[in-house]
């Protein structure tokens, strides 16, 4: 799915007057009583998901900082596909690990959230730095029932997502790209581009020391 679909909440016409922006007593045009995600496939049964959440809440924080292999064992046990030499910090969070693929020698930092309602694929030798949020779920703002939408995220080999970034549903980040700290990535990022901003945009080509 084209990630541009996920930024259709951005203004398409001039903003209304300041007086209208400040009004808070208009009737709600969304009725959350009508919200329905019964169609959504979480990929496992309810008891299995609850068991995973308990394991993650209790076992992950108790593992020493450098015991990556223990956390990787638990993630693999619950269906994640993780390559060799991967580092995962104890405060990283995985909503549904069976929807996550991580390639060899990649790093997942402290307080990273992989909100994996849909597939999240992270390539080899990638760095996802602390407090970054990979979000595969959103809602249809044009739907009065606030319907759920999901789309996969893919991050190419050698990419670096720096600290405290937001990666939107449907985004693909090309191999060896760099996402600057606190960027909001709302559309696809080309290979080997150094990018930053809100929204995140390519700035220059990434080069390497000889």
N, C-alpha and C positions, 0 to 999 in steps of 0.2 A: 504494500500500500504506500502511495506517495505521502511522505511526511508533511508536505505542504497542506494536506487535508486537515492536519491537526492544529493549524494556526488560524482557522477561519473565525476565531473569536476576536481577532484583531480588527480595529475599526476600518470600515470600508468607505465611510463618509464622514464629513465634518462632525466633530463632537457637538452635542447639544449644549445649550447655555449652562452656565454655572448653577443657576437657580434650579434647573431640572436635575443636574447631577447630584445636588444635595438633598433632594426630596427622598424621604424614607418611608412615607406613609402610603405609597401606591400599592394596590393589591398585587400579591405575588402571582406571576404568570406561570410559575412552576408548581406542580402539585406532587410533592414527594411521596404521598400516599399511593401514587400510581407506579412508583418505581418497581421494576421487575427485572431481575437478572437470572430467572429460572433457566434461561437458555444457555447460560455461561457454563462451560466445562472446566472445572478446576483441575481435572486430570487425575484426581484420587478421591477416595471416599472421605466423608466428613471425619470419621474417627482417625483415619490415617493423617489427615491434615492437622487435627488437634494434637496428635502424638508428635508430629514434626515441630509444631510451635512450642510444645513443652520441652522437647529436646533442645531446640535452639535457645529458648529462654533460660534453661538451667545449665546445660552442658557447655555451650559455647563460652559464656563468661567465666566459667571455672577453669577452662584450659589455659595453661601458661601462654604468654605472648608468642613464644617461638615454636609452640607445638602445632605447627600448621598441619602436619600429617594427621593429627587426631581430628581436626575440624574437617579436613578433606575426606577422611574415612566416613564421618557422619553424613556429609553431603552426598557422597557416592552411595551410601547405604539407602538414602532417600531418593535416589534416582538422578542426581546431578552427574553430568559427564565432565570430568576434570582431568586435564593432562598431567604430565609429570613436572615436578619442580615448581608447582604453584604455591604462592604464599597468600593466605587468607587470614586477616586479623580477627581476633575474637569478638569484636563488636560489629562486624559486618552482618547484614541481615538479608535473608533470602526468603521471599514469600512462599514460592513453590519451587524447591530446588530441582524437581524433575523437569522443569522448563528452562534450565540453565545449562549452557555449554561453555567451558573455559579451557582455552588452549594451553599448551606447554609454557612454563616459566612466566606466567602472568602473575601480577600482584593485585590483590583486592585490599584496599586500605581500611583504616578504622572508620567506623560509622557509615560505611558505604551501604546503601540500600538498593537491592535488586528487587524491584517491585514487579515480579515476574508473573503477572496475570497472563501474559503471552510470552513467546520465546525470547530469551536473551542469549545472544551468541557473542562471546568475547574471544578474540583470536589469540595467537601465540605472542609472547613477549609484550603484552599490554600492561599498562599501569592505570588502574582506576583509583585515584587518590581519595583521601579522607573526606567524608561527608558528601560525596557525590551521590546523586539520586538518579537511577535508571528506571524510568517510569513507563510501563507498557499499557497502562490503563488511563482512560479519561471518560468524559461524559459528553453527550450531545447537547450543547447549549440551546439548540433550536427545538429540542424535544421537550414538551411540557412535563413528561415523565422522567426527564433527566437520565435518559438511557445510557447504559454502559457501552463503551467502545474500547477495543483493545487492538494493539498492533505491535509486531515484533521489533526488537532493537538488535542491530548487528554492528559490532566494532571490529575493524580489521586488524591484521597482525601489526605489531609494533606501535600501535596508537597509544597516546598518553592523554587521559582525561584528568586534568589537574583538580585541585581541591575545590569542593563545594559547587560542583557543576550540576545542572539539571539537563537530563537527556530525555526528550519528549518521545511519546509513542511513535513508532514507525520510522525513527531516524536510523540512517546508516552512516557510519563514520568510516572513511576510507583508510587503507593501510598507511601506517606511519604518520598519520595526522596528529596534531597537538591541539587540545582544547584548553584555552587559558582559564585560570582560576575564576570561579564564580560566573562562568558563562551559562547562558540559557540556549541550548542547542535545540532549535525547533525545525530544522530542515537538514538535508543530507550535507555531509562535509566531504570534499574531494580528497583523494590520496595526497599525503605528504604536505599538507597545508598547515601552517601555524595559524590558529583561529582564536578569536575571543570576542566577547561582547554579549549584549542582550538586545536583540537576538544575535547569536554567534555568527560571525562572518569570516571568510578567509582573508588573511592579511598579507602573508608572504610564503614562499616555498621553503620547506624545511631542508636544511643542508647539514652535512656531517663533517667533522674534522677528519682530515686525511691521516 
